[in-house]
Amino acid sequence: MNEIPPAIVWFRQDLRLADNPALRTAVDRGGPVIPLFVLEDADAGHRAPGGAGRWWLHGALAALAEALKTHGAQLVLRRGPADRVLTDVVRESGAGAVFWNRCYEPWRIARDTRIKRQLQDDGIEVDSFNAALLFEPWTVATGSGTPFKVYTPFWKAVRDREVPRPEQAPEHVPGRANVTTERLEDWGLRPTRPDWAGGLRDSWRPGEVAARERLSDFLDHGLADYGRLRDRPDRAATSRLSPHLHWGEIGPRQVWHATRHRIDQDDLGQAGWTFLGEVGWREFCHHLLYHWPSLPEENWRTAFDDFPWSNSEAHLKAWQAGRTGYPIVDAGMRELWHTGWMHNRVRMIVGSFLVKDLRLHWTAGEAWFWDTLVDADLANNAAGWQWIAGSGADAAPFFRIFNPVTQSEKFDPNGDYLRTWIPEIAALPDPYVHKPWEAPERVLQEAGVVLGGNYPRPLVDHAQARRDALAAFETIKKDQ
């Protein structure tokens, strides 16, 4: 009897065993399975993970390798262009099939299409699947068959659909040990000199098991109060699932059904659907990226091409370093640098400050987030920044300019978040911790704060910056 030739499962942003249709198809097909991950360097059409993303990827791959080992298979690691690596592994292993789960970055779609055609021409069975979204972007459309441009009707169209149920991980993955692999440690994904990742290690545990535990903990302890507390950066009130979702350590269908079960079990309709709406926003971002692949580089609203942006390198560096003189902005930027993550409300505040107070182009913020966020995701990052800037689909209007002081007072009322990340102003009494420049000199001295010394004076005057931003917006408003 002829043996079934091996099947390669090409892992990408689906680093899990459960709810993984490519892996399930390979196992059900029979024959040996070769799990493969390819590390590709950046090229003209490909944006490689940033520093924080590379740190996470190392942990995610180590966890995946261990999980596969316990199920009977070895994760094969190779570095290089995916088309060349896949051809090499097919030849070395005698594989008769290659399966993968789809990604939606424009360069990946083009590259995957080319690879599929090339493999099929060589007589290899190829198939791809959806493991990253509730629904494929091309399956959600308006009544006239066009892509949605506004989130609310998109969400209404999605939320009442039946979401397929996720499958359990296969009990056994029949591996094949005669394909050589590179060593994860040799890839240099984690920093050494200097080792700046201490805060990431203290904050995160990558991997499928950690993702499931984080979801379970949120459903047990966070979901009921999510609607009330989700905008409070001083409270641990959000799921913090975003990096696990980006790297596919857990899938949105798993999150969806677990949440729906908790909604029904504990009568958490309002809070539960508020949370699922964030899953819906993630879907919408991928919908936009699929239909408008230039979203990460170009203004969705072309009128913003003529906006008079600033190009102050000094302002950009102060923002990146958390040295703007506005505590809520600085706290967010320092949290980002230390932990690779930032609370969503604070992301909006620091984004508004960059684009509207400093009038720096949103792409500068998008690039910094790409390098420093452990959950840096092309669709979410691009759509989020264009939303903040007012240049995107269904974006906040440009004239919605967050006041960093009132936002801080509203969402961090006791200053706990500020004091956590800006210890040099921690001794300031309320309300001066939100606006140190208004504190009397005696209060500053007693708190050990030296404006322009150990803590900067405000980089700009918000009121004047707001007027300047609105005046700049008037120059392109006629084209809106």
Secondary structure, DSSP 8 states (H G I E B T S, - for coil): ------EEEEESS---STT-HHHHHHHHH-S-EEEEEEE---BTTB----HHHHHHHHHHHHHHHHHHHHHT---EEEES-HHHHHHHHHHHHT--EEEEE----HHHHHHHHHHHHHHHHTT-EEEEE--SSSS-GGG---TTS----SHHHHHHHHHTS---------S---B---S----GGGG--S--TT---HHHHHH---SHHHHHHHHHHHHHHTGGGHHHHTT-TTS--S---HHHHHTTSS-HHHHHHHHHHHHHHHT-HHHHHHHHHHHHHHHHHHHHHHH-TTTTTS-SSGGGGG---B--HHHHHHHHHT-SS-HHHHHHHHHHHHHS---HHHHHHHHHIIIIIS-B-HHHHHHHHHHH-TT--HHHHHHHHHHHHT-STT---TT----HHHHHHHHSTT-HHHHHH-GGGTT--TTGGG-GGGS-HHHHHHHT--BTTTB---SS-HHHHHHHHHHHHHHHHTT-
